[in-house]
Amino acid sequence: MSGPIGLIYIPPWNSDFAERGMDLYRSCPHKCTYCYVHDWDRRKRWPTYKEGVLDQQLRDMAIEPNAPIRVHLCHFCDPYGGPNNSAETRRVLETFKRYWNPFQILTKAGTKATRDFDLYFEGCRYGCTLTFDNDVDSLKWEPGAALPADRIESLRQAHDQGIETWVCLEPVIGPAQTLHLIEMTHEFVDFYWLGKTNHNPDLEKNVNWTEFLEEAKALLKSRNKDFGVKWQLDRAAKGMPAYNPWRHR
């Protein structure tokens, strides 16, 4: 897998999530059939950051003009996906807390992530990717991930502990399910990212993205929720061709 692994970096693909990112592990164990990442590197997951490097990066970031800068964990892996990585992930979050540099988690591991809620502080966010509203579809499309109810429960627990919560609604396989997920979670989710299906033309062509975006925005506004629209969905809803950020660098 190419690109920076285990170090804080500036995403070169115009990430919607954060100005900086960090990937702790190679590959991902969730085996989501819609994902383009898990085929890149099938080797065993292992922590790829080096001792002392993260400390130096956080010291350097602390003196930047726009500090503190929240770091997204992770773009190409799940910080809680593997069975034996909890201690390593916690070490990373402890380092972030030592320098009071905020982080945000994005996971499909559900309540596995609650073990580290004591390390969150102001500016940190806990987030889940929500795709389906039922176990049958989830097991079919993302067999290694936590079931939807478990992910939703982790969001509820984070909210109850005063942690800012967010949800990534991507990919969108069934628009009706995505809208239902908003209804199921809006009482304890602070922010939503609206996305679409990517890298799968057969799935993408089955959805009217203009209609979906209009319905999702109307629902979120009716619930007084903050949200953002990923650039892929924005372009699709406008009938614009897909944009490849790597090609335009």
CORLIN-V704815 format. One record per backbone hydrogen bond with DSSP energy under -1.0 kcal/mol. CO is the residue of the C=O (numbers start at 1). NH is the residue of the N-H. Records with the same first field share a line. If there is no record, write none. Layout:
CO=NH ; NH
This chain:
9=21
20=72
21=9
23=6
24=48
30=144
32=35
37=40
50=53
52=56
53=57
54=58
55=59
56=60
57=61
58=62
60=63
61=64
64=67
71=104
72=22
73=106
78=81
85=89
86=90
87=91
88=92
89=93
90=94
91=95
92=96
93=97
94=98
95=99
96=101
102=71
103=125
104=73
105=127
107=129
108=146
109=112
110=113
111=114
113=116
114=117
116=119
117=120
121=124
125=105
126=166
127=107
128=168
134=138
135=139
136=140
137=141
138=142
141=33
142=145
147=151
148=152
149=153
150=154
151=155
152=156
153=157
154=158
155=159
156=160
157=161
158=163
159=162
164=126
166=128
167=193
168=130 ; 170
169=195
174=178
175=179
176=180
177=181
178=182
179=183
180=184
181=185
182=186
185=188
191=167
192=228
193=169
194=230
200=204
201=205
203=206
204=207
207=209
208=212
209=213
210=214
211=215
212=216
213=217
214=218
215=219
216=220
217=221
218=222
219=223
220=225
221=224
226=192
228=194
230=234
231=235
232=236
233=237
234=238
235=240
236=239
244=248
246=249
